[in-house]
Amino acid sequence: MLDLELSTNQLTGPIPSSLGHLTDLLYLFLRGNQLSSSVPKSLGNLMNLKMLELDANKLTGSLPENLCQGGFLESLSMSGNKLTGSIPRSLKNCTSLVRLRLEKNQLTGNISEIFGVYPNLTFIDLSSNKFYGEISTNWGSCMSLSDLNIAGNNITGSLPLEIGNATKLSVIDLSFNSLVGEVPKEFGKLTSLETLNLSRNQLSGQISPEIASRPSLLKLDLSWNRLSRSIPQAIGNSSKLTHLYLSNNQLSQDIPGQLGMLTHLNELDLSCNLLSGDIPIQFNKLESLVKLNISHNNLSGLIYKTFKDMRGLAEVDISYNKFEGPIPTTMAFQNATKEAFEGNTGLCGNVEGLEPCNQAVVDRESSRAGGRVFLIVFPLVGAVLPFIFFGIFFIFRRKKIHRTVELAPKTTEVFSLSKYDGKILYEDIIEATGAFDEIYCIGRGGCGSVFKAKLRSGDIVAVKKIHQTVDSGQADQKEFLNEIRALTEIRHRNIVKLEGFCSHPQHSFLVYEYLDRGSLSTILSNEEEAKELDWNKRVNIIKGVAYALSYMHHDCNPPIIHRDISSNNILLDSEYEAHVSDFGTAKLLKLDTSNWTAVVGTYGYVAPELAYTMKVTEKCDVYSFGIVAIELIKGRHPGDSFSSLVAPIDIEISVVLRNILDSRLPTPTPGIEDKLLTIFQLAIACLSADPQLRPSMDTIAQRLSARSTTFHGVQFSETAADPARDTTASSNFLDQFVEDIV
């Protein structure tokens, strides 16, 4: 026997020592049960063992002294137990280790002495234990290490600058310890670093510009330390940053305007420092910002102009500063609690806790000026396509008569193609969005802003207002018509539903079904929401996107290429069902042409061949799908590190998968892990540099919908659970099982 997989059952009692008789065993998985007592020493007799996973049980006592005696152990996972004692010397010398998870136990020992140098180690998590001592310089010699997590221990001393030599590190979490001294500028050599969490320590000195300017950084958390002096201007070079936490330090001087260059930033916390001066006007470029906390500083000045266009902002706290003047009318400020404004004597606005401002009221009725209105609302595509093209004809014709319209009397012409009256619906949307007031804006994109609108009927819809340009909106009108053409041709459960559209000299917009959970990107970037997105949900999301793209590529005539598949353009409904959205860059693929085009799409998801050929094929979407699939598995965009996934490797692909699994979620059950392995294999194939070697979306959809999965080369069939089966189990069952197979 090579594999023994009994994870996620209801096994109780001790682990049978007779397991040590299975001398040919390579993989032993008993995680997710209720096994207790100590880990039997006999497991050290398994000389060929490669993987041992006993996490999420109730195991006590110390680790067996002779683990890794055979020198083949690659993965050891015992997290979430009640293990005590120190790390056995056999593990210090276990150079075959690739992955080690011992978090959430009560293990102890001097951390500078109990671990060695591991040339193959890629992932280690020792968090939430009782390790003490100083961090060893040995970690800088683990040249394959990508994740180093020793958070929540009793670590003291300074950070060794040698860690900067482990250039493959992408995640460092040393938070909740007692580290002192400065953060070594040598950390700036970590070219793959994506997450650096050093919060809740006693670090001091200046934030090193070398670290703050890492282009690969996605999350930087230095909060709750003793850092001083100014925020380095070089932080503007960390262009991919999505989360920046610098609160509860002693940072002073002005906030650098270079923060406005962080256009992907979702959360920014600068609270509880000594910052002064005005808010940089460059903050208005932070269109992705959702949460902002700048409370408890010495900041001053007017804030309205800076924040009035930040429509994506949802949470804000500016309390205990010296701000003056009116607060913006955006949703974040209008919905904030009074505590968010306390300690600013000069603020005013129509919210609880503030005095009303003495200013003129904006006349919104002027934004409802007339002109020709062409509105089409349709529930059934087949019945209304002739009318849709009739409406599009008038949209094109509008360009020719636009000058005449401006001189003509204010009239309204409406084409209605459903139970709704078009004119009423148009006026309803204008009223529900306050004539597209920023407080109703829930997102912004390259060619339009999205508003949430609650209609008089009680229905909630999403309205995408197309940006108007100086040249009569011709450039954006192209995007508008592309989206209409694409969505009027298709109807699929995993593609966002277009309810209607309107062309108007002042307002051109599209009306969609409203999906209340928002974008996949937003959920993955939020720690709590990401934990709710369990492995089952993530597998279903990947399937949904695959089904949508397969339909577009293979069931539409001509095929439709989306060209901008990314986690930003995948929306989730209340049941976490995926819906592909934003067809502004979609292209109807004419099979008898070369389909040359300008490069479009979201950075990090665009197929590499578009950089030099600019030829659009369906394989461009396939590549983007591969990136999204890995992003769901990893919990974040793979960044530049994905190239290592498609390169030849010497270890099994299942080990590679486990190394990149989102650590915010528990280890997947065997059945789900099989599905993730299939998805991972497909995703790697999708990322082939040669488009011809990438699978079609039809092939991918069929593989994902198959009723069988493969695990370690063995074929199994998924079957429904037997309701008559007794799901209870005990150590007696496990003992008998072992005796039967020995």
N, C-alpha and C positions, 0 to 999 in steps of 0.2 A: 504494500500500500504506500502511495506517495503523498496523498492528501487526506486530511481528516477535517471536515467542515461541519461543525455543530453550533455555529453562532446563532444568536438571537432565538433561543428557545426559552424554556423555563427550567433549565437544569439547576439543581441545587446540590448542596453538600460539597465535599472536597473533590479536587481533581484526582482521579485514580493514579496512584504511583505506577500501576501496570502500563500506563502509556509509554513509560520508558523502555518497554520491550519492543516497541515498533521502530526498530533500528533503521529501517529504510525510509522513514517518514521525512518528507521535505517541507510540508506545509501543515501547521496545526492552528486551527481557528476555533476558539471557544468564547469569543467576545459576546457581550450583550446577554449574559445569563445571570444567575444568582449564585454562582459558585463561591464558596467560602473556604476558610482555613488557609494554609500556606501553599505556596507553589512547590510541588514535590521536587526533591533534589534529583529524582530519577530522570527528569526531563533533560538533564545535562548529558545523559547517555545517548541522546539522539544526535549522533555525530554528523549526520548529513542535513540537519535541519536548516532551512533557509528562512522560513517565516514562522514566528510565534506571536499570536495575537490573543491576549487574555484580557483586554481592556473591558471596562464597564461591567465588572463583577463586584464581589465583596471580599476579595482576597486580602489576607493579612500576612504579617510576618515579613521576612526579608527575601530578597531575590536569591535563587540558587547560586552557589559559588562557582559551579562549573558550566554556566551558560557559555555558549560559543566555544566549547571544548574542541569541536571538530573544525572550527575555523571557516565555516560556510555561512554563518548566520548573517542575513542581510537586513531583515526587518524584525524589530522587537517592539511590541506595543502592549503596555500594561497600564495605560492611563485609567483614571477614574476608579481606583481601588483604595485600599487602606494600607498599602505596603509601607513598611518602616525599615530602618537600618540604612546601611550605606550601599554603595554600588560595588558589586563583586569585582575583584581584580581581573577576572576573565573578560569582563566587558571593556576594561581599560585597554586590553591588548587585542580586542576584536576588530582587526583592521578591515574585515569584510563588511562591516556595518554600512548600510545605505540609509536606513531610516530608523530612528529611535524615538519612541513616545512613552514618557514616564510621567506626564503631567497629572496633577490632581491626585497626589498621594501624600504620604508623610515621610518621604525619604530624606535622609540627612547625610552629612559628610562635608568635608572641605572640598569645594568644587574645583579648587586649583590643583588638587592632587588625584582626584578619582577618575578623570577622563584623560585619554591619550590623544594621539594624532590619528585621524581616520581619513585615509586618502579617497575613499569612495562615499563618505557620508554626505548626503544632500539635505537631510531634514532631521532636526533634533528639537524636542520640546520637553523641557524640564520644569516648566512653570508650576506654580502653586504647590511647592514642596517646602522643605526646611533646610535647603542647602545653605552653607555659609562660606566665608572666605572670599578671596578675590578671584576675578575672572582670569583664567589662564591665557597666556600668550599662545598656547597650542592651537586655539581656534583659528588663528591666522594661518596655520599650516594645513588646515582642512580645505584643500583647494577646490573640492567639488561642492562645498557647503552652500546651500541657497537659503535655508531658513534656520535661524538661531534664536530660540525662545527660552529665556531663563527668568521670565517675569515672576513676581510674587514670591521671592525667597528672601534670604537674609544676607544678600551679597553686599560686600563693602569694598573699599578701595577705589582706585581709579580705573578708567577704561583703557585697556592696552591698545596702543597705537598699531600693534601688529595685526589687529583684526582687519585693518585696511588692506592687508595682503590677500585676503580671501575674496578675490575679485568677483566670484559668482554669487556672493550674498545678495539676495533680493529682499529678505525680511530679517530685521533685527528687532527683537522685543525684549528689553531688559528693564521694563517698567516695574514699579512697586518693589524697589530695593533700597539700598542706602549708599548708592554710588556717589563719589565726590570728585572734585576736580573738573577740568574742562573736557568738552567733547573733542577728541583728537581731530585735527584737520585732516589726518590721514584717512579718515572715513570718506573723505571726498574722492578717494581713488576707487571707490566701489561703484563701478560704472553700471552695474545691474541693480543697484539698490532702489527698491520701490517703496518699502515701508520701514521707517525708523521710529521706534517708540521707546523713548527714554524718560517718560513721564514718572512723576511720583518718586524722585530721587533727591539728591542734594547737590546736583551739578551746579557749577558756578562759571563765571567768566562770560566771555562774549560768544554769541552764536557764530560759528566759523563760516565765513563766506564760501569756503570750499565745499562745505556740506549743504548749505542753503541753496547752492546753485546747481545741484545735481539734476540734470535733465530727465533722468529716469524716475525721479521721486514721484510717488502718487500720494503718500501719506507721511506727514512729519508731525510727531507729537513730542514736544519738549515741555509740556505744561507741568506745573507744580514742581519747580526747581528753584534755583537761586540765580538764574541767568540775568545779566545786566547789560548796560550800554544799549546801543540801538539795534533795531532789526536791520540786518544787512540788505543793501540795495540789490545785491546779487541774487536775492531770492526770486527776482523776476525771471531768472533763467530756468527755474524749475517749472517749465511751461506745462507739464502734465499734472501738477499737483491738484488733487481733488479735496484733500482734507489737511488743514493747517491749524494746529493747536499750540499756542504759545502763552496760554493764560497762567496766572498765579506765578509770575516771575517778578523781576525788578527792571524790566525793559523800559527805557526812557527815550526822550527826544520824539521827533515826528514819525508818523507812519510813512514809510517810503511809498512814493507813487508807483514804484515798480510792481507793487502788489496787484495793480490793475492789469498787469500782463498775464496774470494767472487765470485765463479765461475758462479753464475747466474746473475751477474751484467750486465745490459744493458747500463746504462748511469752513468757517473762519472764526476762531476764538482768540481774541487778544485781550480778554478781560483781566482785571485785577493786576495791572501793571502801573507804570508811571508815565505812560505815553501822553504827549501834549500836542498842541497845534490843531489845525483843521483836518477834516477827513479829506484825503486826496481826491480831486475831481476824477482821477483815473478809475476810481471805484465803480463808476457807472459802466465800465466795460466788463464787469464781472456778471455776465448774463446767466451763468450757470449757478450762481450763488443761491443757496436755499436757506442756510442758517448763518446768522451773523451775531456775534456777541462782542461788543467793545465796551462793556460796562466797567465801572470802577477804574477810571483813568482820569486824566486832566485834559481831555479833548474839548475843543470849543468850536464856535462858528456856526454857520447856517448849514443845514443838512438837506433841505428840500431839493436843491438843484442836483446834488450828487446822487440821491436815491430815487428820484422821481421816475426814472426809466428802468429801474431794476425790478422788472415785473415777475421774475421767477422767485424772488425772495419770499419765503414763507414764514420764517421766525426771526425776530430781531430783539436785541436787548441793548439799549444805549443808556441805561440808567447810570446815575452818579458820575456825570461829566458836567460840562458847562455849555451845552448846546443851546441855541436860540432859534426863534422863528418857527414857521409852520412845519408840521411833519408832513411827509409825502402822503398822497392819497392811494398808494399801493396797498395791496392786500395785507402784507406783512405788518405795516404800521397801523392800518385801520383795525386789524383783528388782534393786535397785541394787548396784553393786560396792562393795567396802569402801572404795575411794578416795573415794566420795561422802560418807563419814562421818568421814574422817580429820580430826584436829585439834580434835575435840570430846570432851573427856575425860569428860563427864558423860552421854553417850548410852548406852542399853542396848537390847537386842532380840535376837531369835532370827535374826540374819543374820551372815554372815561379817564378822569384824573387830570385833564388839561383844560385850560381856559380856551374858549373859542377865539379864533384869529379874527382880527379886524381887516378883512379883505373882501374883495368883490367875488360874487358867486359866478362861476363859469357857466355860460349859457350853452348847454349841451344841444339845445334844439337846432343851433346853427349847423351842427354836424349832420343833421338829417336833411340837408339841402337836396333838391330833387335831381332830375336827370333821368335818363332811361334806365329802367330796372328790368333785367331778364332773370327770372328765378325759376328754376326747375327743381321739383321735389318728386322723387320716384321710389316706390316700393318694389316694383317688378321691372327688371331690365328689359325683358323680351317685349313687353307690351308698349314700351315707351321709347325704344331706340330711335324710331323715325323722328320723334319730337325732340329728342336730345340733340340729334344732328341739326335739326331745324334751329334749336337754341344756339348751338355752336356757330351756325351760319351767321346769326345776328351778332354774336360776340365778335367775329371777325369783321363784320360789316361796321361795327361800332367804331373801329379805328378810322374808317373813312368819313363817318358822319359826326365824329367827336366835336369838331369845331362848330357844327350846326347846332348840336345839342346844347352847347354852352350858351348860345344866343337865343335858343327857343324858350318858350314859357315852361315853367316847372310842371312837368307831367310825369305820370308813372304808368308804364305798361307792364303787365305781368303775364307770364305764361305759366299756368298751374297744371300739373299733371298728376295730382293725387287728391286724396280726401281733404287735404289742407288747401286753403286759399293762399296763393302765392304772396299776394300783397300783405295779407295779415301776418304770414309767417315772417316776411321780411321785416315788417315793423316790430314784430314780437322779438326778433333777434336783436335788432337795434336797441330796443328797450331793455332786454334782458342783459345786454353787455354794456349798458350805459354808453351807447355809441362807441363801443370798443374802448372803454375806459381801462386803464392799466390795472385797476384793482381786480378785474375779472380775468386777467391774463394768467395762464397756467403753464406757458412754455413758449419758447421762441426758437425759430429755425432760420436757415439761410434765406428762405423765400417767403416766410410768413410767421405770424404770431398766432397762437392758439388760445381761445377764450372758452371758459365754461359758461354756458347759458341755460338758465332754468326758464322754460317757456311758460306761458300762461296756463297751458294744459297740465303743467306739472312735470312734463318730460324734460330731461336734462340732455343736452347735446353739446358736442365740442365743435366750435366754429373756428376754422382756420382762415384768418384774414390775410390776403396776399399783399405784400409790400408794394406800394406804389412808387414808381421812379419818376425822374424828371422828364423822361422821354415818353410821357403818356402811359407809363407802365408797361411798355412793350416787352422788355426783358422778362419781367416777372409774369406778364400775361402768358408767355411761353410756358413757364413752369405751371401756371394755372391750368392751361389747356392740356399739358402733358398729364397732369393728375386726373383731370376729367376723362381724357381718352382712356387712360389705364383702368380707372375704376368703373367706368360704364361698361367695360368689356368683361368684367369678372365679378363673380359672386362666390365667396368661399368662407367657411366658418372661421378660418384663421387669417382672414384678410379684413382689415377694418372696413366697416360698411359706410358707404357714402349715401347720405340721405338726400342731398340736393346741392345746388350751387347757385350763385348769383353773380351777375356781371353788372357793374354800376360804375359811373365815372368816379365816384368817391370811395365806394366799398365793393371790392370783389372778394368773395369768400366762398368757402366750401363748408358744408354741414355734414358732420359725422356722428355716428353713435358715440356716446361718452363711455370711456373705459376707466373705472374709478381707481384702479391701482397704479395708473401711470406707466412710465417706461421701465423696462427691465434695468437699464443703466442706473436709474435713481434708486431702485430697490437694492441692487447689489452694492451700492455705495453707502447704504445705511446699515449699520451693524445689526440693529434689532430686526429690521425688515428682512435682511439677508438670512437671518436665522430662521425666520418663518418660511422662507423659500427652501423647503427641504428637498432631499434628493429626488423623491417621487415627482414633486412639482417641477423640478428642473428637467428631469427626463421628459415630462409631458410638454414642457415649453419647447425643447429642442425638436420633439416630434412635430408639434404644431407649426413651427417655422419651416421644417422640411416639407410638410404636406402643402403649405401655402406656395412655396417656391416650386415644388414639383408640378402643382396645378398651373402656375404661371408659365413655366417653361415648356410643359408637355401637353397641356390640355387647352391652351388658348391658341387661336389662329388669327394673326401671327403670334408667335411666342412673345411674352412680355419679360423684359429684363429689368429688375428693380434698380440696380446700380448703386444703392446706398443702404445695403443691409448692415445694420449695426444695432447694438443694444439700446441705443437712443430711439430707434425706429421700430422697436418691438414693444407693443403696449399689452398690458395684462388686465383682464376683467376681474370681477369679484371672485371668480373661481380659479384664478391664476391661469386661465386659458390665454395662449399667445395669439396676438393679432398683428400682422405685418402692416405698417403704416407708412405714410410720407412717400408718395409716388411722384414727387415733383421732378425727380431726375429719371423717371422710368423711360425706357425706350422700347418701342414696338419693333421687334427684330424682323427685318425683311431678309428672308433666307437667301435671296438672290442678289444681295448687295454685300459690300465689304464691311458695312457698319462701323466706319471710322467715326470717332467722336472726340470731344475734349474730355480730359480727365475730370470725373466728378466722384463724389463719395466722401465718406468720413475718414479722416486720417487714422491709420492703424487697421483699417478694414479693407482697403483698396488692394486689388490683385496687383502683383508686381509688374506684370506684363503691360499694364496700362501706362506705365511710366515711359515706355519706349515704343510701343506699337499703337496705343490708343485705339485698339480694335476691340469693340464690345462683343462679347459672346456670353452665353449663359454661364460659362465657367468662371466669370467674374463674380457672379452671385455665389457660386459654389465655394470659392475661396473665402468670401466674407462670412458665409455660413460656418465654415471651419473655425474661424476666429471666434465667432459668437459661441459655438459649442464649447470650445476650450475655456472661454470666459465664464460660462456657466459652471463648468467643472471646477475651475480654479477660484472662482468668486471675484475675479478681477481680470481686466484685460491682460493677456499674456505679455504684452509689450514686445520688446526686441528679443526676449528670451525664447520665443516660440521656435526660433530657428534650430535650437538644440533638440526640439522634439521631433523634427523631421529628419535630423541627421542620423546616420547609422549609430546604433547603440549596442553595447555588449550585455546589458541587463534586460530582463524580460519586460515587455511592455506593461504588464500588470504592476510591476514595481514602479515604473515611471508614472503610471496613473496615480498610484497611492502617494507618490511624492508631491503631486500638484493638487490633490484634493483640497477644497476649501476647508481650512481648519476651524472655521466657525461652526461647522456642522459636525455631528457625530459620525463615526465611521459608518459607511453605508452597509446595509445588510447584504448577504451574499447575492441574493437575487438582483438587487439594485446595482450592486457592484458589477455583475455580469453585463447589465445594460449599459452602465457607464463605460465599461471596457469596449463594448461594441461601438459606442458613440465616439470614444477617444480614438479608436482605430480609424473610423470613418473621417474624423476631423483631421487627423494627420494626413490622410490621403487627399483631403480637400486642399491642403496647404502646399501641394506639390508645385514646384517652380514651373513645371511644364503643364500648361492648361489641359493638354490632351490626356495627361495621366490622372487628372482629377475625375472622380466618379460623377455621373449625372445625378441631378436631384431626384429623378425617378428611381434610380438604383438605391440612393440613400433612403428615400421614403419607404421603399419595399423592405430594406434591411431593418429599419426601425420598427416596422409594423409586423415583422415576422414573429411567430409564436414560439420561437426557439432561440436560445442563447448559447454561447460557448464559454466554458470556463476551464482554463488550463488545458485547452485542446480537447476537452471531452464535451460531447453534444448532449444537451438536456432539453426536455420539452416542458413548457410551462403548463401546469395543470391547476384547475380550481381546487381550493382546499376542501377536504372531505369533512363535512359538518359532523360526522359521527366519530371523527378521530379524536382521541383523548390528547389534548395539548399539554397536559401536565407531565412533568418528567422529574427524575431524581438522580442522585448519584448512583443508585442501584442500577438504573437503566444504563448509565454511562459505563459502569463497571462491566455489566453484562455485554455491552456493545464492544468494549475493548477486548474482553475474553473471546468473543466470537471471531474477531478479525486477527487476533494474534496467531 
